[in-house]
């Protein structure tokens, strides 16, 4: 007897699978544009409004606090009401927040609108990765989610172009307007994405789930055999019950590992990526030059993603994550000690290569460790806890940097980030479990 999940697991890649990956990826790309523009926008707003490091830290943190709340709430909502609805609604919120940010006339207004933008962004990302995971066959699942995450690189590249070409010419408001319009378009595209059959099955909507999987089987040239709904398979856990399940005997190990990974990668990543243009400017590079360097570094994200997508199915999730986290640690150390333009560019490209490859692995690994009934909730809570690291880092970096002279402060900041990435790599090595080729569970025991 083959369940809905088993039928999906056994399929090759189909037209529907590719369509879901592409459309959700387009939305993911526009989300990345917002995050990618933040560093450039902060540098421009800081000059325009004469903001202190303290003010700029609050501006950065407001969006990340929104991401924390959005991620924590959206996961359980997606487990109760469906993945597709949450993806579309959160993307619309993100688009609205970005547009309103461009209209801000006062500092506090921008903080509020960045919170709204972050709420939509934080709510969408974990649910989107869960959706792609659930629509993917077993042997392509890890690769597909890393490829989804690779759209983040295209968004950052687009954001870097906006920062390099638009902000110096038209100002920071234009950057927010550019980021809002395509996100709204992506929400329309996502109406074409079907609901997750795995979710429909555990929600008691077997006929709808069977219709979607049967179409996937038709596209693959596979005979459809519907054995009917599984008995006692309808689950809609409440917010508290879902959270408790994350800490059950079956899931506690996965939850601890994920929370450490997510906290560490957020702290390390946002510790350098949001401040890179500002720190480069403070070390003597002008605004255009710092944006140009950031753009070149962003190009290194693409081979980082694609190599991780290959390795994650070739050698497994754990070894790939360990390699990329240790690579990020080494690159962070080297970047912190770079002095010439050539060294800054070379080590910066290395840093972006490994860091974004690691991000792809994390997004691939996270939904696989939980069963369908709490997959979005578990992914959302891991993301929410991780964003706490993203809130702390923008505050810690300028404080530590300001305690020393420019060169020494730069080196010490990146030494701390190096240590964080090493701790994450060791956590994966000693506590994490391998999920390569494993069948996704549907119900928590």
C-alpha positions, -999 to +999 in steps of 0.1 A: +000+000+000+015+033-011+007+065+008+007+100-007+041+105+007+055+073-007+041+080-041+059+114-042+091+100-028+093+074-057+088+099-085+114+115-108+114+152-112+082+163-130+070+194-147+049+203-116+080+199-093+101+222-115+072+247-117+069+248-079+106+252-075+109+280-101+079+301-090+087+298-053+123+306-062+113+338-080+096+350-048+126+339-028+148+360-051+128+391-045+128+385-008+166+384-010+166+418-028+152+434+003+178+419+026+205+426+001+196+462-001+195+468+036+233+472+040+235+497+012+204+515+022+216+518+058+248+533+046+229+558+025+203+567+051+230+571+077+246+597+055+213+614+045+198+615+080+231+617+099+223+586+119+246+572+146+257+536+148+231+531+175+203+545+153+214+523+124+215+492+146+179+498+156+170+502+119+185+469+111+171+451+142+135+463+136+133+442+104+149+412+120+126+414+150+097+413+125+113+382+110+114+365+144+077+370+151+067+362+115+087+329+115+073+319+149+037+325+139+036+314+103+049+279+108+019+268+130-005+287+107+009+268+077+005+235+096-031+243+103-043+262+071-018+252+044+015+262+030+004+281-001-019+305+017+008+315+041+034+319+013+011+343-007+000+364+023+034+368+038+048+379+004+021+405+001+030+418+036+066+420+026+058+439-006+036+464+013+063+470+040+090+476+014+068+501-005+059+520+027+096+521+037+102+541+006+076+567+017+090+571+052+097+607+062+108+601+098+131+576+115+104+559+136+082+554+105+110+536+088+115+514+118+078+504+118+077+497+081+109+477+082+092+456+110+063+449+086+087+440+058+106+416+082+074+400+094+064+390+059+099+379+050+104+359+081+070+342+078+075+332+042+110+316+041+106+286+064+072+277+049+085+280+014+114+256+021+090+232+037+068+234+006+096+226-018+108+198+005+073+182+005+069+184-033+103+169-040+112+132-046+135+117-021+166+116-043+163+152-054+149+167-021+182+182-007+194+194-041+160+211-048+160+231-015+196+242-021+187+253-056+157+272-041+181+289-017+204+297-047+177+322-059+188+342-028+221+348-046+203+363-077+184+385-053+215+397-036+232+403-070+201+424-081+202+442-048+239+450-052+232+464-087+205+485-072+228+497-045+256+504-070+235+520-097+203+533-082+211+546-047+240+569-056+219+583-085+183+583-072+186+578-034+176+551-010+138+555-014+140+543-050+157+511-038+127+503-016+103+510-044+122+487-068+121+460-041+083+462-036+070+459-072+085+425-082+075+409-049+039+418-056+042+402-090+056+370-075+026+367-052+004+366-083+026+339-098+023+318-067-014+313-074-001+288-099+015+267-071-006+238-059-010+230-022+014+205-007-002+170-011+015+158+021-003+186+040-036+179+023-034+143+033-029+149+070-055+176+068-081+150+058-083+162+021-072+130+005-091+136-028-073+169-034-040+153-025-045+124-048-055+146-077-022+166-074+000+135-070-019+117-099-011+146-122+026+144-111+025+107-119+009+113-153+037+138-161+062+112-151+045+084-171+038+064-140+006+045-133-015+061-106-027+037-078-048+054-052-051+032-021-074+058-003-067+079+028-047+064+056-068+057+088-065+082+117-043+105+096-060+138+102-039+161+124-042+198+131-023+205+162-027+238+181+001+263+186+010+250+221+008+213+211+029+218+181+056+235+202+055+207+227+060+181+200+093+198+190+106+189+224+092+153+225+117+124+229+115+118+191+123+154+181+143+170+209+177+161+194+168+176+161+153+208+177+185+214+198+208+209+168+186+231+145+184+259+170+222+260+175+227+259+137+202+287+130+214+309+158+250+305+148+246+311+111+223+341+116+247+357+141+277+350+119+261+359+086+243+391+097+274+400+117+293+406+085+269+410+056+249+440+070+280+459+080+304+452+052+297+483+031+297+506+063+329+490+076+346+493+042+336+529+040+350+535+075+383+520+064+386+545+036+366+532+007+340+555-008+303+545-010+304+535-047+336+515-042+322+496-012+290+488-031+312+476-061+331+453-038+299+439-023+285+433-058+316+413-068+315+393-036+278+385-042+287+368-075+307+342-055+275+331-039+263+312-070+291+286-072+288+283-034+252+272-038+257+250-069+286+231-053+266+226-021+236+214-042+258+188-058+276+177-026+245+175-004+231+146-025+266+131-032+282+129+002+252+137+025+239+166+046+262+164+076+296+162+057+285+190+034+274+213+062+307+207+082+328+215+051+309+247+044+308+259+080+345+253+085+352+270+051+331+300+063+351+301+095+385+301+076+373+327+051+360+350+080+394+349+096+412+357+064+387+385+056+393+401+090+430+403+083+428+415+047+444+448+041+448+455+003+419+458-022+429+425-037+429+407-004+395+422+006+380+410-027+395+376-027+388+367+009+353+384+007+344+362-023+356+331-004+335+342+026+303+346+005+310+313-013+311+292+018+286+312+039+258+310+013+266+273+005+261+267+042+228+286+042+216+263+013+225+232+034+207+246+065+175+253+045+176+218+030+183+200+063+158+218+085+124+205+071+137+170+067+141+163+104+105+169+113+073+150+103+047+167+081+023+177+109+049+199+126+073+205+097+064+241+091+061+248+128+095+233+135+111+252+106+095+284+117+106+281+153+142+272+143+142+303+120+127+325+147+152+315+173+180+319+148+169+354+140+177+363+177+213+359+166+206+382+137+192+408+161+222+406+185+249+407+158+242+441+144+245+455+179+276+436+190+296+443+158+297+481+161+303+480+199+333+457+195+345+475+164+344+508+182+364+496+212+396+494+191+412+512+162+398+505+128+421+478+117+423+460+150+385+463+155+379+449+120+401+418+128+386+411+162+350+413+148+358+387+122+377+365+147+345+363+169+325+354+138+351+327+130+346+311+164+308+311+160+310+292+127+335+267+142+310+260+171+282+254+146+304+230+126+312+210+157+275+208+167+266+193+134+295+169+135+288+155+170+250+158+175+234+162+141+219+132+122+221+123+086+188+127+065+201+119+030+177+095+013+155+092+044+117+089+039+099+119+053+076+110+082+040+123+082+029+122+119+047+127+152+045+098+175 
